[in-house]
Amino acid sequence: MSQTPPESGAGRPTRDQIVRHLRRANEVGAQAARAGRHPFGAILVAPDHETVLLEQGNIDTVNHAESTLARRAAAAYDPAYLWGCTLYTSVEPCCMCAGTAYWAHVGRVVYGMSEQDLRAETGAHEQNPTLNVPARHVFEHGQKAVDLIGPVAEVAPEIAALQRAFWSALRAPACGRA
């Protein structure tokens, strides 16, 4: 069954909407970092491209912001409605998160910074063992045509700055800690 994201009604988000929602997703990631979790954030936006339905920060290494948000969305909304929604995420979804968005029936995913660029910022950090499996690869191997937009150059530097600050702070020696 081949499906494409709906183009009727609101169509695709504008560039301004994309940038604004990615900045919000990055702020959700910053909130997660302030709470002691990894700095990844995601939001789900309604088909009108304005209404934010859900926000989710990273929880832990198996409950990423995107996969948790997609599971919450699948529990709360009808699949036909979700097909018109957009999941915005600060960093390109890993293969687990892309797969969860796919199975939740989210029709569009927008990310600010690529997974490859994240790895360049974090290095081989033991708390962030990235997988070199682009979201595009996951979606291209499905039967539904999820609309994938990213990376977005206007916000990638802001997202990279948050990632860089967080991961370099983890590498810093723990002075005076027991």
N, CA, C and O of each residue as an XYZ file, in Angstrom:
712
protein
N       0.853     -1.175      0.000
C       0.000      0.000      0.000
C       0.894      1.231      0.000
O       1.588      1.484      0.984
N       0.890      1.978     -1.053
C       1.687      3.188     -1.141
C       0.840      4.390     -0.751
O      -0.244      4.601     -1.295
N       1.340      5.170      0.190
C       0.626      6.365      0.613
C       1.580      7.541      0.585
O       2.762      7.401      0.901
N       1.077      8.673      0.215
C       1.879      9.884      0.239
C       1.243     10.860      1.211
O       0.030     10.814      1.415
N       2.027     11.741      1.816
C       1.455     12.722      2.739
C       0.415     13.569      2.024
O       0.591     13.911      0.854
N      -0.666     13.909      2.715
C      -1.726     14.679      2.074
C      -1.250     16.043      1.623
O      -0.514     16.720      2.341
N      -1.659     16.441      0.456
C      -1.320     17.767     -0.064
C      -2.544     18.674     -0.069
O      -2.424     19.867     -0.350
N      -3.715     18.129      0.236
C      -4.912     18.963      0.270
C      -4.900     19.806      1.539
O      -4.198     19.488      2.499
N      -5.667     20.863      1.536
C      -5.741     21.711      2.720
C      -4.480     22.528      2.885
O      -4.146     23.344      2.026
N      -3.781     22.315      3.977
C      -2.639     23.156      4.335
C      -1.380     22.838      3.533
O      -0.475     23.672      3.499
N      -1.272     21.669      2.881
C      -0.063     21.327      2.134
C       1.145     21.186      3.038
O       1.029     20.759      4.187
N       2.296     21.544      2.517
C       3.538     21.443      3.292
C       3.719     22.699      4.138
O       3.196     23.761      3.803
N       4.459     22.574      5.230
C       4.729     23.760      6.051
C       5.607     24.754      5.306
O       6.389     24.373      4.435
N       5.474     26.027      5.653
C       6.333     27.056      5.067
C       7.717     26.976      5.708
O       7.902     26.324      6.735
N       8.670     27.639      5.094
C      10.028     27.668      5.656
C      10.012     28.326      7.035
O      10.702     27.861      7.942
N       9.243     29.391      7.208
C       9.147     30.055      8.512
C       8.573     29.119      9.574
O       9.057     29.096     10.705
N       7.549     28.351      9.219
C       6.978     27.393     10.166
C       8.000     26.320     10.529
O       8.129     25.948     11.695
N       8.716     25.832      9.538
C       9.735     24.809      9.784
C      10.778     25.330     10.763
O      11.100     24.657     11.742
N      11.302     26.508     10.512
C      12.344     27.072     11.375
C      11.810     27.304     12.788
O      12.479     26.972     13.766
N      10.615     27.867     12.897
C      10.030     28.144     14.215
C       9.815     26.846     15.012
O      10.131     26.790     16.200
N       9.285     25.823     14.367
C       9.022     24.568     15.079
C      10.316     23.823     15.422
O      10.397     23.174     16.465
N      11.313     23.911     14.564
C      12.597     23.286     14.902
C      13.247     23.996     16.084
O      13.862     23.351     16.933
N      13.117     25.304     16.144
C      13.654     26.030     17.304
C      12.937     25.602     18.582
O      13.561     25.482     19.636
N      11.637     25.375     18.489
C      10.894     24.903     19.664
C      11.366     23.503     20.054
O      11.557     23.227     21.238
N      11.554     22.623     19.082
C      12.048     21.277     19.380
C      13.417     21.341     20.052
O      13.693     20.570     20.971
N      14.273     22.252     19.601
C      15.593     22.403     20.218
C      15.464     22.910     21.650
O      16.228     22.495     22.522
N      14.508     23.799     21.903
C      14.276     24.269     23.272
C      13.779     23.127     24.159
O      14.157     23.046     25.328
N      12.950     22.261     23.626
C      12.514     21.079     24.382
C      13.738     20.217     24.710
O      13.834     19.660     25.803
N      14.669     20.110     23.762
C      15.919     19.395     24.017
C      16.748     20.063     25.102
O      17.343     19.379     25.934
N      16.795     21.396     25.105
C      17.521     22.128     26.147
C      16.876     21.895     27.513
O      17.575     21.777     28.519
N      15.547     21.829     27.548
C      14.848     21.530     28.803
C      15.209     20.132     29.300
O      15.401     19.926     30.499
N      15.302     19.175     28.382
C      15.697     17.816     28.754
C      17.108     17.822     29.343
O      17.375     17.141     30.332
N      18.003     18.590     28.734
C      19.382     18.677     29.233
C      19.409     19.281     30.636
O      20.149     18.811     31.500
N      18.603     20.323     30.865
C      18.549     20.930     32.202
C      18.000     19.961     33.245
O      18.274     20.093     34.438
N      17.222     18.985     32.777
C      16.666     17.963     33.681
C      17.618     16.775     33.832
O      17.275     15.781     34.472
N      18.818     16.878     33.240
C      19.814     15.825     33.381
C      19.730     14.734     32.330
O      20.350     13.681     32.482
N      18.975     14.968     31.268
C      18.851     13.975     30.197
C      19.565     14.488     28.943
O      19.969     15.650     28.878
N      19.711     13.628     27.975
C      20.376     14.027     26.731
C      19.557     15.103     26.017
O      18.329     15.103     26.109
N      20.220     16.022     25.304
C      19.578     17.235     24.776
C      18.844     17.068     23.442
O      19.155     17.748     22.463
N      17.881     16.168     23.416
C      17.108     15.954     22.204
C      15.652     16.280     22.486
O      15.120     15.930     23.540
N      15.016     16.949     21.543
C      13.618     17.316     21.709
C      12.838     17.116     20.435
O      13.379     17.177     19.332
N      11.526     16.871     20.613
C      10.634     16.680     19.475
C       9.277     17.279     19.799
O       8.858     17.323     20.955
N       8.601     17.738     18.759
C       7.226     18.210     18.910
C       6.395     17.628     17.770
O       6.914     17.329     16.695
N       5.099     17.475     18.023
C       4.167     17.037     17.000
C       3.242     18.201     16.688
O       2.631     18.774     17.590
N       3.140     18.550     15.416
C       2.336     19.685     14.970
C       1.185     19.165     14.110
O       1.358     18.283     13.270
N       0.019     19.734     14.344
C      -1.210     19.358     13.637
C      -1.130     19.674     12.149
O      -0.224     20.389     11.720
N      -2.054     19.156     11.365
C      -2.054     19.428      9.925
C      -2.161     20.905      9.551
O      -1.844     21.271      8.419
N      -2.603     21.765     10.478
C      -2.657     23.200     10.168
C      -1.281     23.851     10.196
O      -1.150     25.029      9.864
N      -0.255     23.102     10.586
C       1.148     23.538     10.655
C       1.393     24.595     11.731
O       2.450     25.225     11.749
N       0.437     24.792     12.615
C       0.574     25.788     13.681
C       0.377     25.191     15.076
O       1.127     25.512     15.998
N      -0.613     24.339     15.231
C      -0.992     23.826     16.540
C      -0.022     22.747     17.005
O       0.120     21.707     16.361
N       0.645     23.002     18.127
C       1.540     22.008     18.707
C       0.696     21.071     19.567
O       0.074     21.494     20.541
N       0.684     19.802     19.196
C      -0.125     18.803     19.879
C       0.599     18.152     21.046
O       0.000     17.902     22.092
N       1.883     17.877     20.868
C       2.684     17.193     21.883
C       4.108     17.718     21.844
O       4.598     18.144     20.798
N       4.764     17.681     22.992
C       6.194     17.967     23.101
C       6.827     16.846     23.905
O       6.210     16.301     24.820
N       8.057     16.506     23.560
C       8.723     15.421     24.284
C      10.233     15.616     24.253
O      10.830     15.781     23.189
N      10.832     15.595     25.419
C      12.283     15.582     25.530
C      12.777     14.158     25.650
O      11.998     13.234     25.884
N      14.066     13.990     25.489
C      14.673     12.673     25.634
C      14.495     12.180     27.063
O      14.574     12.964     28.008
N      14.258     10.893     27.221
C      14.115     10.299     28.554
C      15.369      9.512     28.910
O      15.998      9.760     29.938
N      15.725      8.563     28.053
C      16.925      7.759     28.278
C      17.336      7.126     26.956
O      16.809      7.485     25.903
N      18.273      6.190     27.005
C      18.840      5.656     25.768
C      17.886      4.792     24.956
O      18.150      4.550     23.778
N      16.799      4.322     25.532
C      15.818      3.554     24.763
C      14.477      4.274     24.638
O      13.584      3.799     23.936
N      14.333      5.385     25.295
C      13.129      6.209     25.206
C      13.516      7.584     24.698
O      13.490      8.576     25.427
N      13.875      7.610     23.423
C      14.270      8.862     22.778
C      13.057      9.775     22.649
O      11.915      9.322     22.715
N      13.319     11.049     22.467
C      12.241     12.028     22.335
C      11.280     11.655     21.206
O      10.064     11.680     21.393
N      11.817     11.312     20.045
C      10.975     11.044     18.878
C      10.154      9.772     19.035
O       8.958      9.768     18.744
N      10.783      8.691     19.493
C      10.037      7.434     19.617
C       8.981      7.527     20.706
O       7.880      6.999     20.547
N       9.300      8.188     21.807
C       8.316      8.357     22.876
C       7.160      9.222     22.399
O       5.997      8.906     22.649
N       7.479     10.317     21.708
C       6.433     11.182     21.173
C       5.558     10.410     20.182
O       4.334     10.538     20.226
N       6.148      9.620     19.297
C       5.383      8.869     18.306
C       4.460      7.853     18.981
O       3.320      7.678     18.551
N       4.932      7.188     20.022
C       4.076      6.237     20.743
C       2.926      6.960     21.434
O       1.790      6.488     21.408
N       3.215      8.099     22.050
C       2.155      8.893     22.690
C       1.134      9.353     21.652
O      -0.071      9.311     21.901
N       1.615      9.791     20.491
C       0.723     10.260     19.432
C      -0.160      9.123     18.931
O      -1.358      9.315     18.723
N       0.423      7.937     18.734
C      -0.348      6.791     18.247
C      -1.437      6.398     19.237
O      -2.501      5.928     18.833
N      -1.184      6.585     20.523
C      -2.185      6.260     21.543
C      -3.286      7.317     21.620
O      -4.403      7.023     22.047
N      -2.973      8.536     21.211
C      -3.918      9.648     21.391
C      -4.700     10.023     20.137
O      -5.789     10.586     20.246
N      -4.177      9.727     18.956
C      -4.785     10.217     17.725
C      -5.028      9.087     16.733
O      -4.334      8.070     16.744
N      -6.021      9.285     15.881
C      -6.349      8.351     14.819
C      -5.228      8.354     13.769
O      -4.674      9.410     13.464
N      -4.892      7.181     13.216
C      -3.830      7.132     12.202
C      -4.068      8.059     11.008
O      -3.121      8.651     10.491
N      -5.307      8.191     10.571
C      -5.586      9.078      9.433
C      -5.251     10.529      9.773
O      -4.767     11.274      8.921
N      -5.505     10.923     10.997
C      -5.167     12.280     11.434
C      -3.650     12.444     11.514
O      -3.108     13.453     11.063
N      -2.970     11.457     12.086
C      -1.504     11.536     12.232
C      -0.808     11.613     10.876
O       0.273     12.194     10.772
N      -1.404     11.044      9.849
C      -0.790     11.080      8.521
C      -0.658     12.518      8.029
O       0.205     12.802      7.197
N      -1.494     13.432      8.524
C      -1.404     14.837      8.149
C      -0.554     15.665      9.099
O      -0.360     16.860      8.873
N      -0.043     15.044     10.164
C       0.759     15.754     11.169
C       2.242     15.732     10.813
O       2.685     14.965      9.958
N       2.991     16.591     11.487
C       4.441     16.672     11.281
C       5.153     16.528     12.610
O       4.830     17.220     13.575
N       6.121     15.629     12.658
C       6.998     15.471     13.814
C       8.253     16.289     13.525
O       8.965     16.022     12.556
N       8.521     17.278     14.361
C       9.732     18.095     14.260
C      10.698     17.618     15.328
O      10.308     17.411     16.477
N      11.948     17.445     14.954
C      12.949     16.995     15.899
C      14.258     17.732     15.666
O      14.635     18.027     14.531
N      14.931     18.018     16.749
C      16.163     18.795     16.645
C      17.224     18.075     15.815
O      17.900     18.690     14.991
N      17.362     16.775     16.036
C      18.388     15.997     15.336
C      17.696     14.882     14.555
O      16.683     14.342     14.998
N      18.243     14.545     13.402
C      17.695     13.476     12.566
C      17.370     12.243     13.402
O      18.201     11.798     14.193
N      16.187     11.693     13.239
C      15.821     10.515     14.024
C      16.738      9.332     13.723
O      17.100      9.085     12.573
N      17.100      8.616     14.766
C      17.852      7.380     14.577
C      16.911      6.355     13.932
O      15.726      6.631     13.747
N      17.429      5.196     13.597
C      16.597      4.197     12.928
C      15.447      3.737     13.825
O      14.362      3.451     13.319
N      15.655      3.659     15.141
C      14.567      3.282     16.055
C      13.458      4.321     16.012
O      12.280      3.972     15.927
N      13.827      5.592     16.070
C      12.838      6.670     16.097
C      12.141      6.831     14.758
O      10.934      7.067     14.713
N      12.885      6.706     13.664
C      12.268      6.777     12.342
C      11.271      5.637     12.182
O      10.168      5.842     11.675
N      11.644      4.460     12.602
C      10.738      3.311     12.517
C       9.493      3.506     13.370
O       8.394      3.146     12.947
N       9.646      4.064     14.554
C       8.489      4.291     15.420
C       7.560      5.332     14.817
O       6.341      5.165     14.870
N       8.101      6.403     14.245
C       7.269      7.409     13.574
C       6.533      6.768     12.396
O       5.358      7.051     12.164
N       7.221      5.918     11.667
C       6.619      5.215     10.540
C       5.430      4.371     11.017
O       4.334      4.458     10.464
N       5.663      3.565     12.039
C       4.604      2.685     12.539
C       3.479      3.459     13.207
O       2.342      2.988     13.232
N       3.767      4.624     13.742
C       2.716      5.461     14.349
C       1.866      6.135     13.282
O       0.787      6.645     13.584
N       2.333      6.145     12.052
C       1.624      6.695     10.900
C       1.737      8.223     10.819
O       0.821      8.897     10.348
N       2.867      8.758     11.283
C       3.130     10.192     11.148
C       3.555     10.428      9.700
O       4.473      9.771      9.209
N       2.898     11.356      9.020
C       3.123     11.546      7.593
C       4.334     12.363      7.198
O       4.799     12.279      6.061
N       4.855     13.163      8.135
C       5.991     14.025      7.795
C       6.917     14.132      9.002
O       6.460     14.239     10.140
N       8.215     14.102      8.743
C       9.239     14.291      9.775
C      10.187     15.372      9.274
O      10.649     15.335      8.134
N      10.469     16.340     10.151
C      11.388     17.432      9.830
C      12.471     17.453     10.903
O      12.163     17.432     12.095
N      13.722     17.495     10.494
C      14.817     17.563     11.456
C      15.769     18.694     11.106
O      15.891     19.096      9.949
N      16.449     19.204     12.150
C      17.339     20.338     11.965
C      18.774     19.972     11.649
O      19.394     20.576     10.773
N      19.304     18.991     12.352
C      20.723     18.627     12.251
C      20.814     17.146     11.902
O      20.062     16.340     12.449
N      21.716     16.777     11.007
C      21.837     15.374     10.609
C      22.511     14.542     11.701
O      23.253     15.056     12.538
N      22.228     13.256     11.662
C      22.858     12.300     12.579
C      24.376     12.296     12.363
O      25.144     12.174     13.318
N      24.795     12.429     11.114
C      26.222     12.466     10.795
C      26.887     13.690     11.437
O      27.990     13.586     11.973
N      26.219     14.843     11.385
C      26.770     16.044     12.023
C      26.751     15.918     13.545
O      27.635     16.441     14.223
N      25.746     15.228     14.081
C      25.722     14.978     15.526
C      26.951     14.183     15.930
O      27.601     14.505     16.925
N      27.267     13.166     15.178
C      28.446     12.348     15.493
C      29.713     13.199     15.453
O      30.617     13.004     16.266
N      29.782     14.134     14.519
C      30.942     15.022     14.442
C      31.045     15.879     15.702
O      32.147     16.196     16.150
N      29.906     16.252     16.272
C      29.898     17.072     17.495
C      30.175     16.250     18.749
O      30.821     16.736     19.677
N      29.691     15.003     18.785
C      29.806     14.195     20.008
C      30.993     13.248     19.981
O      31.421     12.762     21.028
N      31.530     12.981     18.795
C      32.592     11.997     18.698
C      32.043     10.618     19.001
O      30.865     10.344     18.767
N      32.868      9.778     19.506
C      32.444      8.422     19.855
C      32.091      8.390     21.339
O      32.622      7.566     22.084
N      31.214      9.268     21.768
C      30.857      9.361     23.183
C      30.115      8.106     23.625
O      29.169      7.673     22.967
N      30.539      7.534     24.723
C      29.951      6.273     25.203
C      28.457      6.395     25.515
O      27.743      5.394     25.470
N      27.978      7.583     25.825
C      26.557      7.753     26.108
C      25.733      8.066     24.861
O      24.512      8.194     24.944
N      26.380      8.189     23.722
C      25.666      8.474     22.482
C      26.284      7.700     21.321
O      26.863      8.295     20.411
N      26.159      6.365     21.353
C      26.734      5.559     20.277
C      25.836      5.593     19.040
O      24.978      4.730     18.857
N      26.046      6.591     18.206
C      25.171      6.796     17.043
C      25.264      5.616     16.072
O      26.267      4.905     16.017
N      24.196      5.439     15.320
C      24.154      4.443     14.247
C      24.183      5.176     12.919
O      23.492      6.181     12.751
N      24.956      4.698     11.993
C      25.030      5.334     10.679
C      23.948      4.746      9.765
O      24.237      4.099      8.758
N      22.693      4.995     10.155
C      21.537      4.552      9.375
C      20.628      5.772      9.230
O      19.815      6.040     10.115
N      20.752      6.505      8.141
C      19.952      7.712      7.968
C      18.448      7.427      7.994
O      18.004      6.366      7.554
N      17.681      8.366      8.503
C      16.221      8.234      8.533
C      15.676      8.015      7.128
O      14.729      7.252      6.937
N      16.269      8.678      6.155
C      15.831      8.525      4.769
C      15.899      7.058      4.339
O      15.014      6.567      3.639
N      16.952      6.372      4.762
C      17.114      4.947      4.440
C      15.961      4.134      5.033
O      15.415      3.255      4.366
N      15.592      4.421      6.269
C      14.496      3.706      6.922
C      13.199      3.949      6.157
O      12.490      3.004      5.812
N      12.892      5.216      5.894
C      11.631      5.541      5.228
C      11.574      5.016      3.797
O      10.507      4.610      3.335
N      12.695      5.018      3.093
C      12.714      4.519      1.720
C      12.428      3.022      1.646
O      12.058      2.513      0.588
N      12.595      2.324      2.752
C      12.383      0.875      2.754
C      11.014      0.491      3.311
O      10.752     -0.685      3.562
N      10.157      1.466      3.500
C       8.803      1.195      3.953
C       7.822      1.233      2.797
O       8.185      1.548      1.663
N       6.583      0.910      3.097
C       5.529      0.909      2.083
C       4.740      2.214      2.068
O       3.887      2.418      1.205
N       5.023      3.097      3.023
C       4.363      4.403      3.095
C       5.415      5.470      2.803
O       6.547      5.375      3.277
N       5.049      6.462      2.041
C       5.980      7.526      1.652
C       5.944      8.650      2.681
O       5.239      9.643      2.499
N       6.705      8.491      3.759
C       6.813      9.550      4.770
C       7.617     10.692      4.160
O       8.679     10.477      3.576
N       7.099     11.904      4.303
C       7.778     13.096      3.786
C       8.861     13.483      4.791
O       8.560     13.791      5.944
N      10.115     13.466      4.358
C      11.243     13.779      5.240
C      11.897     15.064      4.767
O      12.273     15.189      3.601
N      12.030     16.021      5.681
C      12.659     17.303      5.380
C      13.813     17.514      6.346
O      13.618     17.441      7.560
N      14.989     17.769      5.845
C      16.128     18.052      6.696
C      17.413     17.577      6.044
O      17.378     16.799      5.091
N      18.530     18.032      6.543
C      18.676     19.014      7.620
C      18.290     20.419      7.153
O      18.210     20.695      5.956
N      18.057     21.282      8.116
C      17.619     22.649      7.837
C      18.743     23.599      8.247
O      19.016     23.783      9.433
N      19.383     24.191      7.257
C      20.592     24.993      7.465
C      20.380     26.163      8.419
O      21.290     26.517      9.170
N      19.189     26.771      8.402
C      18.952     27.941      9.253
C      19.064     27.644     10.741
O      19.426     28.528     11.518
N      18.760     26.418     11.151
C      18.768     26.100     12.586
C      19.868     25.126     12.986
O      20.134     24.961     14.177
N      20.510     24.483     12.028
C      21.547     23.498     12.350
C      22.632     24.054     13.269
O      23.040     23.344     14.187
N      23.128     25.291     13.078
C      24.158     25.807     13.988
C      23.669     25.952     15.437
O      24.430     25.703     16.371
N      22.414     26.350     15.628
C      21.858     26.484     16.986
C      21.764     25.119     17.659
O      22.086     24.969     18.838
N      21.325     24.145     16.903
C      21.202     22.788     17.442
C      22.582     22.229     17.748
O      22.787     21.610     18.792
N      23.526     22.444     16.843
C      24.899     21.977     17.060
C      25.501     22.616     18.309
O      26.233     21.957     19.047
N      25.205     23.878     18.551
C      25.742     24.556     19.738
C      25.239     23.901     21.018
O      26.013     23.700     21.954
N      23.953     23.566     21.070
C      23.414     22.883     22.251
C      24.070     21.520     22.422
O      24.471     21.153     23.526
N      24.180     20.773     21.334
C      24.799     19.445     21.406
C      26.256     19.539     21.843
O      26.700     18.785     22.709
N      26.990     20.458     21.247
C      28.414     20.633     21.560
C      28.602     20.953     23.041
O      29.444     20.351     23.708
N      27.820     21.899     23.550
C      27.935     22.300     24.960
C      27.618     21.128     25.888
O      28.333     20.892     26.862
N      26.559     20.404     25.585
C      26.161     19.292     26.451
C      27.220     18.190     26.469
O      27.665     17.771     27.538
N      27.621     17.724     25.291
C      28.530     16.583     25.224
C      29.936     16.946     25.692
O      30.619     16.099     26.268
N      30.392     18.181     25.464
C      31.723     18.540     25.976
C      31.704     18.676     27.487
O      32.713     18.401     28.137
N      30.586     19.094     28.061
C      30.484     19.152     29.521
C      30.565     17.759     30.126
O      31.099     17.594     31.223
N      30.045     16.759     29.431
C      30.144     15.374     29.934
C      31.571     14.847     29.876
O      31.957     13.982     30.661
N      32.351     15.380     28.934
C      33.752     14.944     28.813
C      34.649     15.623     29.837
O      35.734     15.127     30.141
N      34.194     16.771     30.379
C      35.008     17.519     31.331
C      35.232     16.695     32.596
O      34.346     15.951     33.017
N      36.409     16.825     33.203
C      36.664     16.066     34.425
C      35.704     16.504     35.531
O      35.357     17.678     35.656
N      35.295     15.529     36.317
C      34.366     15.786     37.429
C      35.166     16.232     38.650
O      35.494     15.416     39.512
N      35.477     17.511     38.725
C      36.270     18.057     39.822
C      35.468     18.030     41.127
O      34.353     18.549     41.190
N      36.033     17.436     42.141
C      35.424     17.450     43.454
C      34.231     16.553     43.622
O      33.546     16.635     44.642
N      33.952     15.688     42.651
C      32.817     14.772     42.793
C      33.258     13.491     43.452
O      34.367     12.996     43.250
N      32.360     12.981     44.236
C      32.661     11.709     44.925
C      32.296     10.539     44.069
O      32.477      9.393     44.480
